[in-house]
Amino acid sequence: MSVTVICAAIQGRNQISFQYSLGSDPGPRLVEPYMVAYNRAGHLALSAWFLDGNSESQERQSWRKYLLSGISNVTVLRQQFATPRPGYNPSGGRAFHSIQCAV
């Protein structure tokens, strides 16, 4: 998975779509990407606001974390987002460290 493509979308504040192969509900995702960083387990991950797609969660739109190893077929979309969603922590908080790119 190319971190460069996702980071370019983050810098441009463009929505992305991708296929996610991990978890109990693999399939397409549509998100607003906010950060690529390492999670507490040391895996490179994407922190994003989930907009649409497959989801095992009952909460439709909310913060999600995706391991980059499970992301494929990334498409950077023309649709942009403006201000960060409520709860966004640009420092990564306790969930993320060694930030590669962020809004």
N, C-alpha and C positions, 0 to 999 in steps of 0.2 A: 504494500500500500504506500502510495506516495504522500508523504507528509507535506511536500511542497504544494500539491494541488489543494489540499484542505487548508493549509495556511494562507494560500492566495485567496481562497474564498472567505476566510476569516478577516483578512485585511480589507477586502472589498465589501465585507458584510453582505455576502451573497448566500442565499439558501443553497443547500446541496441535497441531492438524493443519492442513495447508495443501496446496495444489497448488504444485509447483515447476516452472517452465517452462524453466529454463536447464540447461546441462550436457548430458552425453550420455545421461542417463537421467531424463527429465522424468516427473513423476507425483506421486502423493500421498506425504506425509511425516508422520510422527508423531514429535514431539520434545519434549524438556524445554528451553525457552528460557532462556538465561542472560544474554545481553548483546546490546544493539543499539549499534553503534558504527561508525565509519568504518574501512575497511580501508586498507592501505598505498597502494592505488590511488585512494583518495578516494571509494569507493563505500560507501553505507550498507549494513551487513550484519548478519546475525543469527548469533551464535555459539550453538550448541545441541548437546545430546546426542541423537544419532539413536537412536530406538527401533525404528521400523519404517517400511516403505514402499519405494519404488523406490530403488535404490542401485547405482551402478557399482562401489562398493568391495566387496572381499571381507570386510572387517571389518564385522560387522553393527552392534553398538552401539559408537559411538565419537563423538568430537567432530567436528562438521561446521560449515562456514561457508556461509551462504546469502545471496546478494545480495537485498536487499529488492525490487529491481525485478523479480525472478523469482517472487516469492511472491504468491499470490492465494487467495481463499476461506479465509481464516483462521478457524478455529473454536477458541475457548477451551474446554477440556474441564474437567470436574469433578475429574479425577484430578490429584493434586498430587505434588510431589516435595519431599524434605526437605533433606538435606545436599548440598552441591555434589559433583559427580562428581570422581574423581581427575584432577588436571591442570588444574582450573579456575583461571584467573588473573584475579581481580577487577580488576586494573589494566589488563587488555587486552594486556599484554606487548608484544612487537614486532609482533604481528599487527593490533592495533586501537588507535585513538586517538579522542579526542573522543567519549567514551562518552555515549550518550543515556539509557540505563538499564541496570541490571545487578543481579544477585542480590547 
